[in-house]
Amino acid sequence: MKKTLLLILVSVISFAQTTTTTPFNTKEEGDAFRLWVNQNYPEYANQIKLGIKGSFTNSYILKAYEKYGEDYNKLTHTPPKKTNVVSIGKQIDKKMIKQHVAVLASDAFQGREVGEPGEEMAAQYIANYFSKIGIPPYKNNTYFQDFNLIKRKFKNINFEISGRQYEINKDFFSFPMYSPTIIKSNDILFLGYGIESKKYNDYQQDVGGRVIMILQGEPKDENGNYILSGSKKKSPKRSWKDKLKTAKKNKVKAVIFISENYESDYSTFKHRIEHDALNLLIKEDQIPFFYVNKEITKKVLGKNKINKFINKISKTKNTLIKTVNRKISIATKNNEKIITGKNVLGYIEGSDPELKDEIIIITAHYDHIGIIDGKVHNGADDNASGTAGLLEVAAAFQLAKKLGLEFKRSILCMPVSAEEKGLLGSYYYAEKPEYPLSQTITNLNMDMVGRPDKNHPGNENYIYVIGSDKLSTDLHNTSEFANSKYVNMELDYTYNEPGDPNRFYYRSDHYNFAKNNIPSIFYFSGLNEDYHKHTDTMEKLSYKKIESLTKLVFYTAWELSNAEKRPIVDKINDFD
């Protein structure tokens, strides 16, 4: 009798176990929940031995779901009582945004450096969320657009002028944005500021194959005004990147920058100097370049020559070119390997049979700078804040679609990677678009949107708007209209000025769309004291601020999606 009862009991237990309904349909869904539990309740996950990957039906995950499943399910937006665009926008909530930031900016994600496990985890988290809210993979059962990068680090640099050897980082510095190279020349060409423009031009002769030495910044006249602008406004042509671009166009062999303050310049570029450089395999290398200290400058040009050169340029408002007979020999060797980055694509198709082929791309970079000096750089503001907002824009559009609220044009929500390495993920997409750029009508980009800056202390209701009027009056007007109709944030155009010395217009992912003549907006909260430091953590963010900006982006995209015409490109971009 006892034996019979025991058998019955075992059978009942077995039946109960086999008929337990799992809340997940796929392993990917289960892994998304596993990751969520590990990020939010790590002690509990450790207690029950719940890893971040595994079966989606075993007792570990079911036990965790029994305890936290209700909270997890709240991440999926519930339908509002009224189905209209305003009610959909109201579903965007700071609690959801904070939840995303908590995961993306956690120590477990190791600072989300491209090519490292943390980036992979972040990409998977984003893809899992797209899946959870009902956005299907965009092609071949994947959300990922992979791109290959070459990772470089200097193995050795031999730097010699007139027989004297100089020491890297002490006397000069560079970072390996170029292939291993050997440079030999019997002379060095001093070429002013290395600027080419209509008002001032250092490239008045053929410099192909030459090693040039140039000043930092841009020339001033005797009244202290910049020659290029005729005023106190600085020109984008003063930037080191622009000068290298110009030098490459003119087939220069190598560029030597005269460092005005070597220690300060080293500090500015410290992260680039001390860490591996990345470049896309499809993108051409930079030409070799070097920042040199005062000792090398004196060796090449002579003592007290720099001030005389600067004064002469100021007086004449014209270049000063001088060939210096100094033998130079440079040889660089690199350690190199190929790594993979990921853009994550969440495509939500529009309702209009004709207009759905036109696309609004919404971007935010999800990568950051990883672990430096043993400290995780969490990148809460830069740019878990923008990524979290983007995820909720995607959720709002997908909810609208689910409820039958039509929007005509399609939406591509695309978190991109390798922004911190030179806007490489967005560059790759612009070169290898999954949807034609000719059909891409606008890019809206969120980057560092979570903290009031020193110009707006305690203000949670402002945002810097950059680029809205650079290409299209229509886009600017739509942006203003959407804000006044739905959100009423304070739109600050300080950094939209052509002469912005910070050059923010050129420093985030929208730029790769703008330079392809796609009207773009960059939303930005400004820099703060924790920029690119390990102290950029989630408790310092204003989630109300991110919520307001996310709503603005959603409503702006909504108006663009349903507009009678796409934004007309009626302006010439001020890329100079």
C-alpha positions in Angstrom: 0.0 0.0 0.0 2.8 2.4 1.0 4.7 1.5 -2.2 1.6 2.2 -4.3 1.0 5.7 -2.6 4.7 6.5 -3.2 4.4 5.7 -6.9 1.3 7.8 -7.2 3.0 10.7 -5.4 6.0 10.5 -7.7 3.7 10.4 -10.7 1.8 13.5 -9.6 5.0 15.4 -9.0 6.4 14.4 -12.4 3.2 15.4 -14.1 3.2 18.7 -12.3 6.8 19.3 -13.4 6.2 18.3 -17.0 3.0 20.4 -17.3 4.5 23.6 -15.8 4.0 26.2 -18.4 7.1 28.2 -19.2 6.5 31.9 -19.7 9.1 32.0 -22.5 8.8 30.8 -26.1 12.5 30.9 -27.0 15.9 30.6 -25.4 16.5 34.3 -26.4 13.4 35.4 -24.4 14.6 33.3 -21.4 18.1 34.8 -21.6 16.7 38.3 -21.6 14.9 37.5 -18.3 18.0 35.8 -16.9 20.1 38.9 -17.7 17.4 41.2 -16.2 17.4 39.2 -12.9 21.2 39.1 -12.7 21.4 42.9 -13.2 18.7 43.9 -10.8 18.8 41.1 -8.2 22.4 39.7 -8.4 22.4 38.3 -4.8 19.2 36.3 -5.5 20.5 35.1 -8.9 23.7 33.9 -7.3 21.7 32.2 -4.5 19.6 30.1 -6.9 22.5 29.8 -9.3 20.7 31.5 -12.2 23.3 32.3 -14.9 22.8 34.9 -17.7 22.4 32.1 -20.3 20.8 28.7 -20.3 17.6 26.7 -20.6 14.4 28.7 -20.7 12.4 25.9 -19.1 14.5 24.7 -16.2 13.6 25.0 -12.5 16.1 27.9 -12.0 14.5 30.2 -14.4 11.0 29.2 -13.4 11.7 29.8 -9.7 13.1 33.3 -10.6 10.1 34.0 -12.7 7.7 33.1 -9.9 9.4 35.6 -7.7 10.1 38.5 -10.2 8.0 37.7 -13.3 5.3 40.2 -12.4 7.8 43.1 -12.2 9.5 41.9 -15.4 6.2 41.9 -17.3 5.6 45.5 -16.3 8.5 46.3 -18.7 6.0 45.6 -21.5 3.8 48.6 -22.1 0.1 48.1 -21.3 -2.4 49.6 -23.8 -3.7 53.0 -22.8 -7.4 53.7 -22.4 -7.4 56.0 -25.3 -5.7 55.2 -28.6 -4.1 58.4 -29.9 -0.6 59.7 -30.3 -0.7 61.7 -27.0 -1.7 58.6 -25.0 1.0 56.6 -26.7 3.6 59.2 -25.8 2.5 59.2 -22.2 3.5 55.5 -22.0 7.1 56.7 -22.1 8.0 56.7 -18.5 11.2 57.5 -16.5 10.9 54.3 -14.5 11.3 52.3 -17.7 14.2 54.5 -18.8 15.9 54.1 -15.4 15.5 50.3 -15.7 17.4 50.3 -19.0 20.2 52.6 -17.6 20.5 50.3 -14.6 21.4 47.4 -16.8 23.5 49.1 -19.5 25.5 51.2 -17.0 26.1 48.3 -14.6 29.6 47.0 -13.7 28.6 43.7 -15.3 28.7 45.4 -18.8 32.4 46.4 -18.2 32.0 49.9 -19.8 30.6 48.5 -23.1 33.8 48.9 -25.1 33.5 47.8 -28.7 34.8 44.4 -29.4 34.7 43.4 -25.7 32.2 41.1 -23.9 30.4 44.1 -22.4 29.5 45.5 -25.8 28.2 42.0 -26.8 26.1 41.9 -23.6 24.7 45.4 -24.3 23.8 44.5 -27.9 22.1 41.3 -26.8 20.1 43.2 -24.1 18.9 45.7 -26.8 18.0 42.9 -29.2 16.2 41.0 -26.5 14.2 44.1 -25.6 13.2 44.7 -29.3 12.1 41.1 -29.3 10.1 41.5 -26.1 8.1 44.4 -27.4 7.4 42.7 -30.6 9.8 44.2 -33.1 11.0 41.3 -35.4 14.6 40.8 -36.6 15.2 43.0 -39.6 16.7 40.2 -41.8 18.0 36.7 -41.7 16.6 36.2 -38.2 19.0 38.8 -36.7 18.9 42.3 -35.2 22.6 42.8 -35.8 24.6 44.6 -38.5 28.1 43.4 -37.8 31.2 45.3 -39.0 34.9 44.5 -38.8 37.5 46.8 -37.3 41.2 46.7 -37.1 42.6 47.2 -33.6 46.0 48.7 -33.4 48.6 49.4 -30.7 52.1 50.8 -31.2 54.7 48.1 -30.7 57.6 50.5 -31.4 58.3 53.9 -32.9 61.7 55.1 -34.0 61.7 58.9 -34.2 64.9 60.6 -35.3 65.8 64.1 -36.4 69.2 65.1 -37.6 70.7 62.0 -36.0 69.1 62.5 -32.6 66.7 59.9 -31.2 63.5 61.1 -29.4 61.4 59.2 -26.9 57.7 58.4 -27.5 55.3 60.1 -25.0 58.1 62.1 -23.5 59.2 64.1 -26.5 56.4 63.3 -28.9 53.1 61.3 -29.1 50.8 59.8 -31.6 48.1 57.2 -31.7 47.9 54.3 -34.2 45.2 55.4 -36.6 47.4 54.5 -39.5 49.3 51.4 -40.8 52.9 50.6 -40.0 55.0 53.1 -41.9 58.6 54.2 -42.7 59.1 57.9 -43.3 62.4 59.4 -44.5 63.1 62.9 -45.7 66.0 65.2 -46.1 63.9 68.2 -45.1 60.8 69.4 -43.3 58.4 71.9 -44.7 57.0 74.5 -42.3 53.5 75.1 -43.6 51.9 77.7 -41.4 48.7 76.4 -39.8 48.0 73.7 -42.4 44.7 75.3 -43.4 43.2 75.5 -46.9 40.5 78.0 -47.5 39.4 80.9 -49.7 40.5 83.6 -47.2 43.7 82.0 -46.0 45.6 79.2 -47.7 48.8 77.4 -46.6 48.6 75.0 -49.6 49.9 77.4 -52.3 52.4 75.0 -53.6 52.7 71.3 -54.3 53.4 69.5 -51.0 52.9 65.9 -52.3 55.3 63.5 -50.5 56.5 66.1 -48.1 56.8 66.0 -44.3 55.1 69.1 -43.0 55.2 70.9 -39.6 52.2 73.1 -38.7 50.9 75.3 -36.0 47.9 74.4 -33.9 44.7 76.5 -34.1 44.1 79.1 -36.8 45.7 82.5 -37.7 44.7 85.8 -36.2 45.1 89.3 -37.6 46.9 92.1 -35.6 43.6 93.1 -34.0 43.1 89.6 -32.5 40.3 88.6 -35.0 40.5 85.2 -36.7 41.4 85.7 -40.3 39.1 83.0 -41.6 35.9 84.5 -40.0 37.0 88.1 -39.7 35.7 88.0 -36.1 36.2 86.3 -32.8 34.4 83.2 -34.1 36.6 80.2 -34.4 36.6 78.0 -37.6 36.1 74.2 -37.7 39.2 74.2 -40.0 41.4 74.7 -36.8 40.7 71.1 -35.7 43.4 68.5 -35.9 41.1 66.1 -37.7 40.3 68.7 -40.4 44.0 69.5 -40.8 44.9 65.8 -41.3 42.0 65.5 -43.8 43.4 68.5 -45.7 46.9 67.2 -45.6 45.8 63.8 -46.9 43.9 65.4 -49.8 47.1 67.2 -50.7 49.1 63.9 -50.5 51.3 64.9 -47.6 53.6 62.1 -46.3 53.3 63.0 -42.6 52.2 65.8 -40.3 54.1 67.2 -37.3 51.9 69.3 -35.0 53.8 71.9 -33.0 52.4 71.5 -29.5 51.9 74.8 -27.7 51.4 73.1 -24.4 52.7 69.5 -24.6 51.5 68.4 -21.2 48.0 69.8 -21.8 47.8 68.2 -25.3 48.9 64.9 -23.9 46.2 65.0 -21.2 43.6 65.8 -23.8 44.5 62.8 -25.9 45.5 60.5 -23.0 42.8 57.9 -23.6 43.7 57.7 -27.3 47.4 57.6 -26.6 47.3 54.9 -24.0 44.7 52.6 -25.6 44.3 50.7 -28.8 43.0 52.6 -31.8 40.3 51.2 -34.0 39.4 51.8 -37.6 37.0 50.2 -40.0 38.4 47.8 -42.5 36.4 49.6 -45.2 37.7 53.0 -44.2 41.0 54.5 -45.3 43.7 55.0 -42.7 44.7 58.4 -41.4 48.1 59.7 -42.6 50.9 59.5 -40.0 51.0 62.4 -37.5 52.9 63.4 -34.4 52.6 66.0 -31.7 56.1 67.2 -30.7 57.3 69.2 -27.7 59.2 72.5 -27.6 62.6 70.8 -27.7 61.9 69.1 -31.1 60.3 72.3 -32.4 63.5 74.3 -31.5 65.6 71.5 -33.1 63.7 71.9 -36.4 62.9 75.6 -36.6 65.4 77.2 -34.3 65.0 79.1 -31.0 62.3 81.8 -30.8 61.2 81.3 -34.4 57.6 80.3 -33.7 56.5 83.7 -32.4 58.2 85.4 -35.3 56.3 83.2 -37.8 53.0 83.7 -36.0 53.5 87.5 -36.0 54.4 87.6 -39.6 51.3 85.7 -40.6 49.2 88.0 -38.5 50.7 91.1 -40.1 50.4 89.9 -43.7 47.2 87.8 -43.3 49.0 85.3 -45.5 50.8 82.0 -45.1 54.5 81.6 -44.3 56.1 78.6 -45.9 59.7 77.6 -45.1 61.8 74.6 -46.0 64.1 73.5 -43.2 67.1 71.2 -44.0 66.6 68.6 -41.3 66.9 64.9 -41.9 64.0 63.0 -40.4 63.5 59.3 -40.1 60.4 57.7 -38.5 59.5 54.0 -38.4 56.4 52.7 -36.7 55.5 49.1 -35.9 52.0 47.9 -34.7 50.3 45.0 -33.0 47.1 44.5 -34.9 44.0 42.2 -34.8 40.5 42.2 -36.3 37.5 42.6 -34.0 33.7 42.9 -34.7 31.3 45.6 -33.6 27.5 45.6 -33.8 24.8 48.0 -34.8 21.4 46.9 -33.5 18.5 47.5 -35.9 14.8 47.7 -34.8 12.7 48.3 -37.9 9.1 49.2 -37.6 7.2 49.4 -40.9 4.9 52.3 -41.7 1.3 51.9 -42.8 1.2 53.8 -46.1 1.8 51.6 -49.1 4.0 54.2 -50.8 5.4 56.3 -48.0 6.5 53.3 -45.9 9.6 53.0 -48.0 10.7 56.3 -46.6 12.5 55.9 -43.3 13.2 58.0 -40.2 16.4 56.7 -38.5 16.7 57.3 -34.7 20.1 56.7 -33.3 22.0 56.6 -30.0 25.4 55.0 -29.4 25.4 52.3 -26.8 29.2 51.7 -26.6 31.5 53.4 -24.1 35.2 53.4 -23.2 35.5 50.2 -21.1 37.8 49.6 -18.2 40.6 52.1 -17.6 43.2 51.7 -14.9 41.2 48.9 -13.4 38.0 51.0 -13.1 34.8 50.4 -15.0 33.7 53.4 -16.9 30.0 52.8 -16.7 29.0 55.6 -19.2 25.6 56.3 -17.6 25.1 59.6 -19.3 27.5 58.7 -22.2 25.4 57.1 -23.5 23.2 54.7 -21.6 20.9 57.7 -21.3 20.4 58.2 -25.0 20.2 54.4 -25.6 17.5 54.0 -22.9 15.5 56.8 -24.5 15.8 55.2 -27.9 14.5 51.9 -26.6 11.4 53.6 -25.3 10.9 55.5 -28.6 10.9 52.1 -30.2 8.5 50.7 -27.6 6.1 53.7 -28.2 6.0 53.2 -32.0 5.6 49.4 -31.7 2.7 49.9 -29.2 1.1 52.4 -31.7 1.5 49.8 -34.4 0.0 47.0 -32.2 -3.0 49.2 -31.4 -3.6 50.0 -35.1 -2.6 53.7 -34.7 -1.2 54.4 -38.2 2.0 56.2 -39.0 2.8 56.5 -42.7 6.6 56.3 -42.9 8.8 53.6 -41.4 10.9 54.0 -38.3 14.4 52.5 -37.8 15.5 52.6 -34.2 19.2 51.9 -34.4 21.6 51.8 -31.4 25.1 52.0 -32.9 28.5 51.0 -31.6 32.1 52.3 -31.9 31.0 55.9 -31.6 33.7 56.4 -29.0 36.3 55.2 -31.6 35.4 57.9 -34.2 31.7 57.5 -35.1 32.6 54.2 -36.8 29.3 52.2 -36.4 27.2 55.0 -37.9 29.9 55.5 -40.6 29.7 51.9 -41.5 25.9 52.0 -41.8 26.1 55.1 -44.0 28.5 53.2 -46.3 26.6 49.9 -46.1 23.0 50.9 -45.4 20.4 48.2 -44.9 17.8 50.7 -46.2 18.7 53.1 -49.0 20.0 56.5 -47.9 18.0 58.1 -50.7 14.9 56.9 -48.9 16.1 58.0 -45.5 14.4 61.3 -44.8 15.8 62.3 -41.3 18.1 61.2 -38.5 17.3 62.0 -34.9 20.3 61.3 -32.6 20.4 61.2 -28.8 23.8 61.4 -27.1 24.4 62.4 -23.5 20.9 63.5 -22.6 20.7 62.8 -18.9 22.3 65.6 -16.9 21.9 69.3 -16.6 25.1 71.1 -17.4 26.7 74.1 -15.7 24.8 76.5 -17.9 21.4 75.0 -16.7 21.9 74.0 -13.1 18.9 72.2 -11.8 17.0 72.6 -15.0 15.4 69.3 -16.1 13.5 70.8 -19.0 16.1 71.9 -21.5 17.9 70.3 -24.4 20.6 71.5 -26.8 19.3 71.1 -30.3 22.1 70.9 -32.9 21.8 70.7 -36.6 18.0 71.1 -37.1 18.4 74.0 -39.5 21.7 73.0 -41.1 20.2 71.3 -44.1 16.4 71.8 -43.9 14.1 74.6 -42.9 11.3 72.0 -42.9 13.0 69.8 -40.3 13.7 72.8 -38.0 10.1 73.9 -38.2 8.8 70.4 -37.6 11.1 70.1 -34.5 9.8 73.4 -33.1 6.1 72.5 -33.9 6.4 69.1 -32.2 7.9 70.6 -29.1 5.3 73.4 -28.7 2.4 71.0 -29.4 3.4 68.1 -27.2 6.3 68.7 -24.8 7.4 72.3 -24.4 11.0 71.8 -23.5 13.4 74.7 -23.6 15.3 74.2 -26.9 18.8 75.7 -26.6 20.6 76.4 -29.9 23.9 77.6 -28.3 25.9 74.8 -29.9 24.2 75.1 -33.2 26.2 78.1 -34.2 28.6 77.6 -37.1 31.5 78.9 -35.1 30.9 76.6 -32.1 34.5 76.0 -30.8 33.4 72.7 -29.3 32.4 71.5 -32.8 29.6 69.3 -31.3 27.9 69.2 -34.7 30.8 67.0 -35.9 31.1 64.8 -32.8 28.2 62.4 -32.8 26.6 59.9 -35.0 24.1 62.2 -36.8 27.1 63.7 -38.6 27.5 60.6 -40.8 23.9 61.1 -42.0 24.2 64.9 -42.3 27.2 64.7 -44.6 25.1 62.5 -46.9 22.6 65.3 -47.1 20.1 63.7 -44.7 18.5 66.4 -42.4 19.6 65.5 -38.9 19.1 66.6 -35.3 21.6 66.0 -32.5 20.0 66.2 -29.0 22.5 66.8 -26.2 22.5 67.9 -22.6 26.1 69.3 -22.6 29.3 68.2 -21.0 29.7 67.6 -17.2 32.6 67.0 -14.8 32.2 63.2 -15.1 32.7 63.1 -18.9 34.7 60.0 -19.8 35.4 59.3 -16.2 34.5 56.3 -14.0 32.3 58.6 -12.0 29.7 58.8 -14.8 27.2 56.7 -12.9 23.4 56.2 -13.0 22.5 58.0 -9.7 23.7 61.3 -11.2 21.1 61.3 -14.0 17.8 63.1 -14.2 15.4 60.5 -15.5 12.6 63.1 -15.7 14.8 65.0 -18.2 15.5 61.9 -20.3 11.7 61.1 -20.2 10.9 64.6 -21.6 13.5 64.4 -24.3 12.4 60.9 -25.3 8.8 62.1 -25.7 10.1 65.0 -27.8 12.0 62.6 -30.1 9.0 60.3 -30.4 6.5 63.1 -31.2 9.0 64.7 -33.7 9.4 61.4 -35.5 5.6 61.0 -35.4 5.1 64.3 -37.1 7.8 63.5 -39.7 6.3 60.1 -40.4 2.9 61.6 -41.1 3.9 64.7 -42.9 2.6 65.3 -46.4 6.1 65.7 -47.7 9.6 64.7 -46.5 11.8 67.5 -45.2 13.2 69.4 -48.2 16.9 70.0 -48.3 17.1 73.7 -48.9 20.4 74.7 -47.3 24.1 74.0 -47.9 25.7 72.3 -45.0 28.4 74.3 -43.2 30.9 71.5 -43.0 33.8 74.1 -43.2 
